[in-house]
Amino acid sequence: MNSEASQPLSSIRALELSEIWAGPFCGCLLGDMGAEVIKIESIQRIGRGPINPPANTGGYPDDDPGKEPWNRQSNFNAINRNKKSLTLDLKTQQGLNSFKDLVSQSDVVFCNYARTVMENFGLSYEQVRKIKPDIIYMLMPGYGNDGPYANYRSMGMAIDAITGHSFLRGYPDLDHSSNSLVHHPDAVAATNGVMALTSALVYRAKTGKGQFIDMSQAESFMTHLGEIYLENQMTSSIRKRRGNRHPDFAPQGVYKCSGDDNWIAISIKTDQEWSELKTIITDSSLQGTDLDSLEARLKNHDYLDKVINEWASTRDRYDVLTLLQAAGITSGVVIDCGADSYADPHLNERDFFQIVDHPAAGLYPMTGPIFKFESDQGRITHNPAPCLGQDNKQILEELLGYSRDTINKFKTDEIIGTVPLAGSDMGGSRRVANQRKEDSKD
């Protein structure tokens, strides 16, 4: 367990079986709160990107996959901090038994694979609770654990579509093919998953009882669209795409500032804010009373966008931000996920980026934990994402008490390992091997 008893979940051990974003980010947040999160992986099937990517491939430090690309993949390393990695081949009896041994000493099991994966391993909730009656067990597939869609495969962009969010995104003069694919529902499911697990831990502390949590990523995300559904119920109309505009705020948009691709977002929510904006911009065409009503501003939104763009285009975006915020106007510079973010004074003042030394990826600034707990004196713990199977020995020998001979036999039999097998990034090494056998018969 975590020796830092000052963090809220320092006495909790959670077993994570997940990949991509929803499950891993859920585990990441649990780790930020002090839980010991053991990520269960395998060398037969990995979720760390390709094992033989070409040189100069994006998504790796300096676009260099290196000799161990599975340990250098940026997306993986960004959302798997504060975890341990144990590889186990759960399709073998030895691997399955080891997982069950681990369950007996854990508090939480959670999985974001397809609904049937854990059941196919022989690790359904009913089977796992026989090992640890008070276990908290969460399955978080795309569409929940029952219903017509229960066995549908899903990804974030598909969930975004089926929840209605894709229908709302984009500009009104463009069709849906212009929308970018997003995985936003994953992050929402992760945070809601943390809430569900921590609530279940509180319940267990009161009653001594564990429980099964049915977590639908789609339903989790649809709660963010509550106002849209209420609007439909009240007006019988379908919300249309608005782009950057809003029926109650005007002007509202993203405006070009000086420099290359520099922008600022502005939203005028009240007549008082509009009065302040007129004073700042000082354009003569805005100084009368013709545009002082919301109705007038909405009607002349294109013209207002033109005036604001002309005014902002000669000014530094941060200077514009300072002027607007001083007047109480909602605004924010548009920063990229690179140099802009690393240079942002607010993020730096709050130590949001941590300089992390990863054994395979090197020394880089990484986004830090989002929680700072008074009980921990506001300290930030950011252990780098684990390399594949890096904690095999510690977990099997020290935690489970396995002999070195047993562990070495596990290595020989490829039940554990630190190097993925051929085909592990293509749906699984066994699947690829079987396909090759079939192809050789032709």
VOPAGU-2260 file (C-alpha; in pm, 1 decimal, decimal comma):
REM VOPAGU-2260
SITE   aa  ch    i         X         Y         Z
SITE  MET   A    0       0,0       0,0       0,0
SITE  ASN   A    1      99,2     365,5     -30,4
SITE  SER   A    2     301,7     470,2     271,0
SITE  GLU   A    3     185,8     830,7     236,7
SITE  ALA   A    4    -112,0     811,0     472,0
SITE  SER   A    5    -189,3    1180,6     424,4
SITE  GLN   A    6    -360,4    1128,5      88,4
SITE  PRO   A    7    -733,2    1040,5      83,9
SITE  LEU   A    8    -698,1     699,0     -83,2
SITE  SER   A    9    -358,6     601,8      58,9
SITE  SER   A   10    -492,9     276,7     207,6
SITE  ILE   A   11    -664,8     162,0    -112,6
SITE  ARG   A   12    -534,4     -83,3    -372,7
SITE  ALA   A   13    -705,3     -82,6    -713,1
SITE  LEU   A   14    -655,9    -323,3   -1003,9
SITE  GLU   A   15    -697,8    -158,1   -1343,0
SITE  LEU   A   16    -768,7    -349,1   -1664,2
SITE  SER   A   17    -811,1     -83,1   -1928,7
SITE  GLU   A   18    -668,0     103,2   -2224,2
SITE  ILE   A   19    -706,0     419,0   -2437,5
SITE  TRP   A   20    -844,0     695,6   -2208,4
SITE  ALA   A   21   -1155,3     631,8   -1996,9
SITE  GLY   A   22   -1020,0     354,1   -1774,1
SITE  PRO   A   23    -657,7     472,6   -1767,4
SITE  PHE   A   24    -755,9     827,9   -1672,1
SITE  CYS   A   25    -985,7     693,0   -1401,6
SITE  GLY   A   26    -689,6     499,1   -1261,0
SITE  CYS   A   27    -467,2     802,3   -1301,6
SITE  LEU   A   28    -697,9    1013,7   -1085,5
SITE  LEU   A   29    -719,7     739,7    -823,0
SITE  GLY   A   30    -340,1     735,0    -816,1
SITE  ASP   A   31    -333,8    1113,4    -779,5
SITE  MET   A   32    -550,1    1067,0    -469,9
SITE  GLY   A   33    -300,3     825,4    -318,8
SITE  ALA   A   34    -438,1     485,7    -420,0
SITE  GLU   A   35    -196,8     210,7    -517,1
SITE  VAL   A   36    -309,2     144,7    -873,4
SITE  ILE   A   37    -178,6    -174,1   -1034,4
SITE  LYS   A   38    -228,5    -173,1   -1409,3
SITE  ILE   A   39    -279,1    -527,7   -1533,8
SITE  GLU   A   40    -127,3    -568,2   -1881,5
SITE  SER   A   41      13,0    -854,0   -2086,8
SITE  ILE   A   42     286,2    -913,6   -2338,5
SITE  GLN   A   43      34,1   -1099,1   -2556,3
SITE  ARG   A   44    -176,8    -787,4   -2616,9
SITE  ILE   A   45     -74,5    -430,0   -2543,1
SITE  GLY   A   46    -247,3     -93,5   -2545,2
SITE  ARG   A   47      67,7     113,5   -2585,3
SITE  GLY   A   48      72,6     176,9   -2958,2
SITE  PRO   A   49     259,0     -15,6   -3228,7
SITE  ILE   A   50     565,0    -216,6   -3133,2
SITE  ASN   A   51     751,1    -139,6   -3457,0
SITE  PRO   A   52     653,5     211,6   -3567,1
SITE  PRO   A   53     860,5     377,5   -3841,8
SITE  ALA   A   54    1126,2     631,2   -3752,6
SITE  ASN   A   55    1023,3     997,0   -3718,5
SITE  THR   A   56     675,5     901,7   -3600,6
SITE  GLY   A   57     473,6    1154,6   -3404,6
SITE  GLY   A   58     350,2    1070,9   -3057,2
SITE  TYR   A   59     695,6     994,4   -2916,1
SITE  PRO   A   60     956,6    1221,4   -2755,2
SITE  ASP   A   61    1137,6    1405,7   -3035,0
SITE  ASP   A   62     933,5    1194,8   -3282,0
SITE  ASP   A   63    1166,2     905,6   -3201,0
SITE  PRO   A   64     999,6     573,1   -3109,7
SITE  GLY   A   65    1335,3     439,6   -2991,7
SITE  LYS   A   66    1412,1      77,8   -2912,5
SITE  GLU   A   67    1118,4      43,9   -2672,1
SITE  PRO   A   68     835,7     240,3   -2833,1
SITE  TRP   A   69     580,1      76,2   -2603,1
SITE  ASN   A   70     747,7     257,2   -2312,4
SITE  ARG   A   71     784,0     589,9   -2493,2
SITE  GLN   A   72     432,6     639,3   -2629,7
SITE  SER   A   73     323,7     988,7   -2525,7
SITE  ASN   A   74     -50,0     931,8   -2492,6
SITE  PHE   A   75       7,3     633,0   -2268,4
SITE  ASN   A   76     263,9     808,9   -2051,6
SITE  ALA   A   77      44,3    1117,5   -2013,2
SITE  ILE   A   78    -248,1     937,0   -1847,9
SITE  ASN   A   79     -82,9     652,0   -1659,0
SITE  ARG   A   80     119,3     837,7   -1396,6
SITE  ASN   A   81     126,9     715,9   -1037,6
SITE  LYS   A   82      66,7     350,9   -1127,7
SITE  LYS   A   83     244,3      17,5   -1123,1
SITE  SER   A   84     250,1    -227,0   -1414,9
SITE  LEU   A   85     207,2    -602,0   -1379,9
SITE  THR   A   86     193,6    -821,6   -1688,8
SITE  LEU   A   87     -15,4   -1137,0   -1660,6
SITE  ASP   A   88    -141,0   -1371,1   -1929,9
SITE  LEU   A   89    -495,8   -1413,3   -1805,7
SITE  LYS   A   90    -561,5   -1681,0   -2068,0
SITE  THR   A   91    -340,6   -1920,1   -1873,0
SITE  GLN   A   92    -435,8   -2082,9   -1545,6
SITE  GLN   A   93    -120,4   -1955,1   -1376,7
SITE  GLY   A   94    -189,3   -1597,7   -1482,4
SITE  LEU   A   95    -551,8   -1624,4   -1377,6
SITE  ASN   A   96    -456,9   -1765,7   -1038,4
SITE  SER   A   97    -208,5   -1484,3    -982,8
SITE  PHE   A   98    -476,1   -1227,3   -1059,0
SITE  LYS   A   99    -708,6   -1395,3    -811,6
SITE  ASP   A  100    -432,8   -1389,4    -548,9
SITE  LEU   A  101    -402,4   -1018,7    -612,0
SITE  VAL   A  102    -777,2    -966,8    -584,6
SITE  SER   A  103    -768,5   -1118,7    -236,4
SITE  GLN   A  104    -547,3    -830,0    -126,1
SITE  SER   A  105    -718,4    -549,6    -315,3
SITE  ASP   A  106   -1012,4    -316,0    -268,7
SITE  VAL   A  107   -1116,9    -225,4    -622,2
SITE  VAL   A  108   -1125,7    -390,0    -964,9
SITE  PHE   A  109   -1228,3    -182,8   -1265,6
SITE  CYS   A  110   -1226,9    -245,9   -1639,0
SITE  ASN   A  111   -1319,6     -44,2   -1950,0
SITE  TYR   A  112   -1285,1    -323,3   -2206,1
SITE  ALA   A  113   -1585,3    -462,7   -2390,1
SITE  ARG   A  114   -1852,3    -593,1   -2155,5
SITE  THR   A  115   -1775,4    -964,2   -2204,4
SITE  VAL   A  116   -1396,4    -952,2   -2159,6
SITE  MET   A  117   -1385,8   -1009,6   -1783,3
SITE  GLU   A  118   -1656,5   -1273,7   -1805,4
SITE  ASN   A  119   -1457,7   -1457,5   -2073,5
SITE  PHE   A  120   -1154,3   -1456,9   -1846,3
SITE  GLY   A  121   -1365,0   -1620,1   -1575,9
SITE  LEU   A  122   -1348,8   -1297,3   -1375,6
SITE  SER   A  123   -1708,8   -1180,3   -1362,0
SITE  TYR   A  124   -1825,2    -992,2   -1053,4
SITE  GLU   A  125   -1986,7   -1304,4    -910,7
SITE  GLN   A  126   -1663,8   -1498,0    -954,7
SITE  VAL   A  127   -1443,1   -1222,8    -815,9
SITE  ARG   A  128   -1660,8   -1156,2    -510,8
SITE  LYS   A  129   -1618,1   -1521,5    -410,2
SITE  ILE   A  130   -1250,8   -1439,6    -363,9
SITE  LYS   A  131   -1304,3   -1103,2    -189,4
SITE  PRO   A  132   -1666,3   -1059,7     -72,4
SITE  ASP   A  133   -1628,3    -685,3      -8,7
SITE  ILE   A  134   -1460,0    -609,4    -342,8
SITE  ILE   A  135   -1577,4    -303,1    -534,8
SITE  TYR   A  136   -1600,8    -401,6    -899,1
SITE  MET   A  137   -1675,7    -162,7   -1184,4
SITE  LEU   A  138   -1729,5    -240,9   -1551,5
SITE  MET   A  139   -1740,3      68,1   -1773,5
SITE  PRO   A  140   -1811,4     -38,7   -2133,9
SITE  GLY   A  141   -1943,1     208,7   -2389,0
SITE  TYR   A  142   -2312,7     139,1   -2340,3
SITE  GLY   A  143   -2344,2     -32,1   -2005,0
SITE  ASN   A  144   -2383,8    -394,9   -1905,4
SITE  ASP   A  145   -2731,9    -470,6   -2033,5
SITE  GLY   A  146   -2974,6    -347,1   -2296,7
SITE  PRO   A  147   -2971,7    -379,4   -2678,8
SITE  TYR   A  148   -2632,6    -208,2   -2715,9
SITE  ALA   A  149   -2457,5    -395,5   -2435,1
SITE  ASN   A  150   -2232,3    -594,3   -2668,5
SITE  TYR   A  151   -2165,6    -314,7   -2917,7
SITE  ARG   A  152   -1802,2    -216,6   -2957,2
SITE  SER   A  153   -1731,2     149,7   -2890,7
SITE  MET   A  154   -1473,2     425,4   -2900,4
SITE  GLY   A  155   -1495,0     784,4   -2783,3
SITE  MET   A  156   -1597,5     924,5   -3121,9
SITE  ALA   A  157   -1878,5     669,0   -3155,5
SITE  ILE   A  158   -2004,4     750,2   -2806,6
SITE  ASP   A  159   -1985,8    1120,7   -2889,1
SITE  ALA   A  160   -2212,1    1053,0   -3187,7
SITE  ILE   A  161   -2464,7     824,7   -3022,3
SITE  THR   A  162   -2514,7    1061,2   -2727,2
SITE  GLY   A  163   -2611,3    1348,4   -2958,0
SITE  HIS   A  164   -2302,2    1557,4   -2892,6
SITE  SER   A  165   -2165,3    1527,9   -3246,6
SITE  PHE   A  166   -2498,1    1660,8   -3375,8
SITE  LEU   A  167   -2442,9    1980,5   -3174,5
SITE  ARG   A  168   -2081,4    2044,1   -3263,2
SITE  GLY   A  169   -1959,7    2247,9   -3559,3
SITE  TYR   A  170   -2081,3    2547,6   -3755,7
SITE  PRO   A  171   -2439,2    2581,8   -3880,0
SITE  ASP   A  172   -2333,3    2633,4   -4242,3
SITE  LEU   A  173   -2132,6    2308,4   -4258,0
SITE  ASP   A  174   -2255,9    1950,2   -4256,7
SITE  HIS   A  175   -2153,4    1686,6   -4003,6
SITE  SER   A  176   -1871,1    1552,9   -4218,7
SITE  SER   A  177   -1674,9    1865,1   -4123,5
SITE  ASN   A  178   -1672,1    1769,3   -3754,6
SITE  SER   A  179   -1348,9    1654,3   -3597,6
SITE  LEU   A  180   -1350,7    1321,0   -3415,1
SITE  VAL   A  181   -1326,1    1363,4   -3040,5
SITE  HIS   A  182   -1290,8    1128,8   -2743,5
SITE  HIS   A  183   -1430,9    1370,2   -2485,5
SITE  PRO   A  184   -1677,8    1112,7   -2345,3
SITE  ASP   A  185   -1377,7     909,0   -2224,2
SITE  ALA   A  186   -1259,7    1182,7   -1989,1
SITE  VAL   A  187   -1612,2    1234,6   -1856,7
SITE  ALA   A  188   -1650,7     861,0   -1791,8
SITE  ALA   A  189   -1317,0     861,2   -1609,8
SITE  THR   A  190   -1416,8    1134,6   -1367,2
SITE  ASN   A  191   -1761,9     987,1   -1311,1
SITE  GLY   A  192   -1597,2     649,6   -1258,1
SITE  VAL   A  193   -1378,9     796,9    -984,7
SITE  MET   A  194   -1688,5     942,8    -818,6
SITE  ALA   A  195   -1865,4     606,2    -832,9
SITE  LEU   A  196   -1568,0     414,7    -692,4
SITE  THR   A  197   -1499,5     658,8    -410,0
SITE  SER   A  198   -1870,2     663,3    -321,2
SITE  ALA   A  199   -1866,9     283,7    -306,4
SITE  LEU   A  200   -1561,1     298,7     -80,5
SITE  VAL   A  201   -1748,9     529,0     157,4
SITE  TYR   A  202   -2046,0     290,0     151,7
SITE  ARG   A  203   -1817,1      -4,5     226,3
SITE  ALA   A  204   -1658,1     182,3     516,2
SITE  LYS   A  205   -2006,5     229,5     664,4
SITE  THR   A  206   -2155,6    -112,4     591,4
SITE  GLY   A  207   -1866,4    -348,4     522,5
SITE  LYS   A  208   -2024,1    -435,1     187,0
SITE  GLY   A  209   -1867,4    -416,4    -157,4
SITE  GLN   A  210   -2073,1    -388,0    -473,8
SITE  PHE   A  211   -2093,5    -405,8    -851,3
SITE  ILE   A  212   -2094,5     -74,5   -1043,6
SITE  ASP   A  213   -2253,7     -69,1   -1388,9
SITE  MET   A  214   -2095,3     231,1   -1559,2
SITE  SER   A  215   -2216,6     329,1   -1908,1
SITE  GLN   A  216   -1979,0     572,9   -2074,4
SITE  ALA   A  217   -2256,0     697,4   -2303,1
SITE  GLU   A  218   -2503,8     762,7   -2022,8
SITE  SER   A  219   -2229,4     923,3   -1818,2
SITE  PHE   A  220   -2168,6    1172,6   -2096,8
SITE  MET   A  221   -2533,8    1241,0   -2178,6
SITE  THR   A  222   -2580,2    1403,6   -1837,3
SITE  HIS   A  223   -2362,4    1688,5   -1968,1
SITE  LEU   A  224   -2630,9    1763,5   -2224,5
SITE  GLY   A  225   -2915,5    1803,3   -1977,8
SITE  GLU   A  226   -3015,0    2151,2   -2091,1
SITE  ILE   A  227   -3045,4    2029,2   -2450,7
SITE  TYR   A  228   -3296,5    1761,4   -2356,0
SITE  LEU   A  229   -3491,4    2001,4   -2134,2
SITE  GLU   A  230   -3504,9    2253,4   -2417,3
SITE  ASN   A  231   -3649,5    1988,5   -2646,9
SITE  GLN   A  232   -3910,7    1887,6   -2391,1
SITE  MET   A  233   -4016,7    2248,4   -2338,7
SITE  THR   A  234   -4016,2    2366,4   -2701,3
SITE  SER   A  235   -4045,0    2043,6   -2906,7
SITE  SER   A  236   -3758,6    2176,1   -3120,1
SITE  ILE   A  237   -3419,8    2020,4   -3192,3
SITE  ARG   A  238   -3119,4    2230,6   -3091,1
SITE  LYS   A  239   -2927,3    2343,3   -3400,1
SITE  ARG   A  240   -2553,8    2386,0   -3419,8
SITE  ARG   A  241   -2440,9    2732,9   -3315,7
SITE  GLY   A  242   -2070,3    2741,2   -3382,8
SITE  ASN   A  243   -1922,1    2999,0   -3145,6
SITE  ARG   A  244   -2244,7    3192,8   -3094,5
SITE  HIS   A  245   -2507,9    3189,9   -2820,6
SITE  PRO   A  246   -2866,2    3319,2   -2818,3
SITE  ASP   A  247   -2820,0    3500,7   -2484,9
SITE  PHE   A  248   -2464,0    3633,5   -2521,0
SITE  ALA   A  249   -2351,2    3876,4   -2790,6
SITE  PRO   A  250   -2105,4    3936,8   -2923,8
SITE  GLN   A  251   -1938,5    3603,7   -2860,7
SITE  GLY   A  252   -1661,2    3443,1   -3059,4
SITE  VAL   A  253   -1291,1    3380,9   -3110,4
SITE  TYR   A  254   -1101,0    3678,4   -3252,0
SITE  LYS   A  255    -766,2    3711,5   -3429,6
SITE  CYS   A  256    -488,6    3893,5   -3245,1
SITE  SER   A  257    -148,1    4006,4   -3368,5
SITE  GLY   A  258     110,2    3743,1   -3457,8
SITE  ASP   A  259      83,2    3407,9   -3627,3
SITE  ASP   A  260    -237,4    3219,4   -3541,9
SITE  ASN   A  261    -296,9    3400,4   -3212,6
SITE  TRP   A  262    -656,1    3428,6   -3089,7
SITE  ILE   A  263    -869,6    3532,8   -2797,5
SITE  ALA   A  264   -1215,3    3411,6   -2694,5
SITE  ILE   A  265   -1463,3    3678,1   -2580,9
SITE  SER   A  266   -1817,6    3643,5   -2447,0
SITE  ILE   A  267   -2035,5    3945,3   -2365,3
SITE  LYS   A  268   -2302,3    3820,2   -2126,4
SITE  THR   A  269   -2465,5    4143,6   -2005,5
SITE  ASP   A  270   -2542,1    4495,5   -2121,5
SITE  GLN   A  271   -2292,2    4621,3   -1863,2
SITE  GLU   A  272   -2016,8    4408,3   -2018,0
SITE  TRP   A  273   -2114,0    4546,5   -2357,4
SITE  SER   A  274   -2077,3    4899,9   -2221,8
SITE  GLU   A  275   -1730,7    4813,2   -2091,0
SITE  LEU   A  276   -1631,1    4661,4   -2426,6
SITE  LYS   A  277   -1740,8    4976,1   -2613,6
SITE  THR   A  278   -1522,1    5184,2   -2382,3
SITE  ILE   A  279   -1220,8    4960,0   -2448,4
SITE  ILE   A  280   -1255,7    4934,0   -2826,5
SITE  THR   A  281   -1352,9    5301,9   -2881,9
SITE  ASP   A  282   -1475,5    5238,1   -3235,3
SITE  SER   A  283   -1707,6    5526,0   -3328,6
SITE  SER   A  284   -1966,3    5294,5   -3482,8
SITE  LEU   A  285   -2024,8    5130,6   -3144,1
SITE  GLN   A  286   -2058,4    5439,4   -2930,3
SITE  GLY   A  287   -2427,0    5513,3   -2979,4
SITE  THR   A  288   -2718,7    5327,9   -2824,8
SITE  ASP   A  289   -2825,6    5135,7   -3135,8
SITE  LEU   A  290   -2644,9    4820,3   -3023,3
SITE  ASP   A  291   -2711,3    4840,6   -2651,6
SITE  SER   A  292   -2979,4    4573,4   -2653,1
SITE  LEU   A  293   -2909,0    4201,6   -2684,1
SITE  GLU   A  294   -3157,1    4178,2   -2969,8
SITE  ALA   A  295   -2970,7    4444,1   -3168,9
SITE  ARG   A  296   -2633,8    4285,4   -3103,0
SITE  LEU   A  297   -2755,5    3943,0   -3213,3
SITE  LYS   A  298   -2898,6    4094,2   -3532,1
SITE  ASN   A  299   -2568,4    4269,0   -3609,1
SITE  HIS   A  300   -2336,1    3993,5   -3487,2
SITE  ASP   A  301   -2145,0    3965,2   -3816,8
SITE  TYR   A  302   -2065,8    4336,3   -3808,7
SITE  LEU   A  303   -1958,6    4324,5   -3443,4
SITE  ASP   A  304   -1727,9    4030,8   -3519,2
SITE  LYS   A  305   -1568,4    4238,5   -3796,5
SITE  VAL   A  306   -1508,3    4537,8   -3568,2
SITE  ILE   A  307   -1366,2    4328,4   -3283,5
SITE  ASN   A  308   -1139,7    4138,1   -3522,3
SITE  GLU   A  309   -1003,3    4464,5   -3665,0
SITE  TRP   A  310    -939,8    4599,4   -3315,7
SITE  ALA   A  311    -777,9    4280,7   -3180,3
SITE  SER   A  312    -567,1    4211,1   -3490,0
SITE  THR   A  313    -314,1    4480,4   -3399,7
SITE  ARG   A  314    -281,9    4382,7   -3034,1
SITE  ASP   A  315    -105,1    4111,4   -2839,1
SITE  ARG   A  316    -351,9    3849,6   -2714,4
SITE  TYR   A  317    -231,0    3872,0   -2354,6
SITE  ASP   A  318    -261,1    4252,9   -2361,2
SITE  VAL   A  319    -618,5    4211,0   -2483,5
SITE  LEU   A  320    -683,5    3959,0   -2208,1
SITE  THR   A  321    -553,4    4197,3   -1943,3
SITE  LEU   A  322    -772,8    4482,1   -2071,3
SITE  LEU   A  323   -1088,0    4271,4   -2087,3
SITE  GLN   A  324   -1042,0    4095,9   -1754,5
SITE  ALA   A  325    -976,3    4427,4   -1581,6
SITE  ALA   A  326   -1321,1    4533,5   -1703,9
SITE  GLY   A  327   -1481,7    4209,7   -1583,9
SITE  ILE   A  328   -1537,7    4071,2   -1933,6
SITE  THR   A  329   -1528,2    3694,2   -1978,9
SITE  SER   A  330   -1231,2    3619,0   -2202,5
SITE  GLY   A  331    -937,4    3384,0   -2247,5
SITE  VAL   A  332    -641,8    3349,5   -2480,4
SITE  VAL   A  333    -640,3    3045,6   -2708,0
SITE  ILE   A  334    -323,0    2853,1   -2630,1
SITE  ASP   A  335    -185,0    2544,3   -2797,4
SITE  CYS   A  336     -92,6    2218,8   -2625,9
SITE  GLY   A  337     277,9    2292,0   -2658,6
SITE  ALA   A  338     499,1    2595,8   -2610,4
SITE  ASP   A  339     202,5    2821,9   -2529,9
SITE  SER   A  340      93,5    2602,3   -2242,2
SITE  TYR   A  341     443,8    2553,6   -2104,0
SITE  ALA   A  342     498,9    2931,0   -2103,7
SITE  ASP   A  343     161,6    3021,5   -1951,9
SITE  PRO   A  344     229,1    3222,4   -1633,1
SITE  HIS   A  345     -76,0    3095,5   -1446,4
SITE  LEU   A  346      -2,4    2726,7   -1508,0
SITE  ASN   A  347     361,4    2778,2   -1411,2
SITE  GLU   A  348     276,7    2966,9   -1095,1
SITE  ARG   A  349      58,2    2673,8    -987,8
SITE  ASP   A  350     322,0    2410,6   -1079,8
SITE  PHE   A  351      82,7    2240,5   -1318,6
SITE  PHE   A  352     367,4    2099,3   -1526,1
SITE  GLN   A  353     604,1    1861,3   -1352,9
SITE  ILE   A  354     948,9    1778,0   -1483,8
SITE  VAL   A  355     927,4    1400,3   -1500,5
SITE  ASP   A  356    1224,0    1170,2   -1559,6
SITE  HIS   A  357    1090,0     860,5   -1732,7
SITE  PRO   A  358    1335,5     567,5   -1761,0
SITE  ALA   A  359    1257,5     515,4   -2130,7
SITE  ALA   A  360    1109,3     845,6   -2249,1
SITE  GLY   A  361    1356,3    1078,3   -2080,6
SITE  LEU   A  362    1318,3    1411,6   -1903,4
SITE  TYR   A  363    1009,5    1610,7   -2006,6
SITE  PRO   A  364     745,5    1841,4   -1858,3
SITE  MET   A  365     421,3    1653,5   -1801,7
SITE  THR   A  366      80,9    1766,7   -1682,8
SITE  GLY   A  367      61,3    1722,6   -1311,3
SITE  PRO   A  368    -206,9    1584,2   -1080,2
SITE  ILE   A  369    -513,8    1806,8   -1067,2
SITE  PHE   A  370    -571,0    1760,9    -693,6
SITE  LYS   A  371    -377,2    1934,4    -417,1
SITE  PHE   A  372    -484,8    1812,6     -74,0
SITE  GLU   A  373    -443,4    2017,4     239,7
SITE  SER   A  374    -390,3    1694,0     430,9
SITE  ASP   A  375     -80,7    1637,9     217,2
SITE  GLN   A  376      41,4    1998,7     253,1
SITE  GLY   A  377     -44,3    2056,6    -111,1
SITE  ARG   A  378     241,8    1835,6    -227,3
SITE  ILE   A  379     233,1    1697,0    -579,6
SITE  THR   A  380     328,4    1335,9    -642,9
SITE  HIS   A  381     395,9    1258,1   -1007,8
SITE  ASN   A  382     562,5     923,3   -1056,4
SITE  PRO   A  383     620,4     856,5   -1427,4
SITE  ALA   A  384     398,7     609,6   -1610,3
SITE  PRO   A  385     532,8     257,9   -1562,0
SITE  CYS   A  386     728,0      71,4   -1824,9
SITE  LEU   A  387     564,0    -251,2   -1937,4
SITE  GLY   A  388     581,6    -503,3   -1653,4
SITE  GLN   A  389     827,4    -297,7   -1453,3
SITE  ASP   A  390     672,9    -402,4   -1120,6
SITE  ASN   A  391     636,8    -774,9   -1191,0
SITE  LYS   A  392     900,6    -883,6    -942,3
SITE  GLN   A  393     796,3    -645,8    -663,8
SITE  ILE   A  394     429,1    -741,4    -683,9
SITE  LEU   A  395     472,6   -1116,2    -729,6
SITE  GLU   A  396     757,4   -1163,4    -483,8
SITE  GLU   A  397     699,5    -899,6    -216,8
SITE  LEU   A  398     322,6    -864,1    -222,3
SITE  LEU   A  399     208,2   -1214,5    -318,1
SITE  GLY   A  400     504,8   -1403,7    -173,1
SITE  TYR   A  401     591,0   -1603,4    -485,7
SITE  SER   A  402     928,6   -1772,5    -495,2
SITE  ARG   A  403    1196,1   -1660,3    -739,9
SITE  ASP   A  404    1177,3   -1999,3    -907,6
SITE  THR   A  405     806,0   -1949,6    -969,7
SITE  ILE   A  406     863,1   -1600,2   -1106,6
SITE  ASN   A  407    1140,8   -1722,8   -1336,0
SITE  LYS   A  408     910,9   -1999,5   -1460,2
SITE  PHE   A  409     646,2   -1735,5   -1532,3
SITE  LYS   A  410     902,1   -1550,7   -1744,1
SITE  THR   A  411    1001,4   -1863,6   -1932,8
SITE  ASP   A  412     637,5   -1951,5   -1999,7
SITE  GLU   A  413     564,7   -1591,0   -2107,8
SITE  ILE   A  414     301,9   -1546,6   -1839,1
SITE  ILE   A  415     485,8   -1228,0   -1744,6
SITE  GLY   A  416     741,7   -1021,4   -1931,7
SITE  THR   A  417     861,1    -674,9   -2019,0
SITE  VAL   A  418     879,4    -699,8   -2399,4
SITE  PRO   A  419     559,2    -739,4   -2602,6
SITE  LEU   A  420     531,6   -1040,6   -2830,8
SITE  ALA   A  421     498,8   -1013,2   -3207,3
SITE  GLY   A  422     142,1    -929,3   -3298,8
SITE  SER   A  423      55,2    -796,0   -2952,2
SITE  ASP   A  424     -24,5    -458,5   -3108,1
SITE  MET   A  425    -245,0    -612,2   -3379,7
SITE  GLY   A  426    -524,7    -760,6   -3172,8
SITE  GLY   A  427    -311,0   -1006,2   -2980,9
SITE  SER   A  428     -12,0   -1231,5   -3043,4
SITE  ARG   A  429    -226,3   -1547,5   -3044,1
SITE  ARG   A  430    -465,8   -1407,4   -3300,7
SITE  VAL   A  431    -180,1   -1309,6   -3531,2
SITE  ALA   A  432      -9,7   -1645,9   -3487,8
SITE  ASN   A  433    -332,3   -1831,4   -3570,3
SITE  GLN   A  434    -392,2   -1615,4   -3875,1
SITE  ARG   A  435     -41,6   -1687,7   -4002,2
SITE  LYS   A  436    -104,3   -2059,1   -3963,4
SITE  GLU   A  437    -423,6   -2027,6   -4163,0
SITE  ASP   A  438    -249,1   -1823,1   -4431,5
SITE  SER   A  439      28,9   -2081,0   -4460,3
SITE  LYS   A  440    -227,9   -2349,4   -4548,9
SITE  ASP   A  441    -343,4   -2159,2   -4855,0
